[in-house]
């Protein structure tokens, strides 16, 4: 049977996950989106 993880450790683990997720999504977004002046997708953004 799996051992229960203390609530404080669960919170710490979730905060670490959110931090990692936020960094990853920001990196991907900044690598893809180049121009906010139009709604059209530019060739370099594809």
Protein Blocks (a to p, Z undefined) as FASTA:
>chain_A
ZZdddfklmmmmmmmmmmmmmmmmmmmmmmmmmbfkbfbdcfklZZ
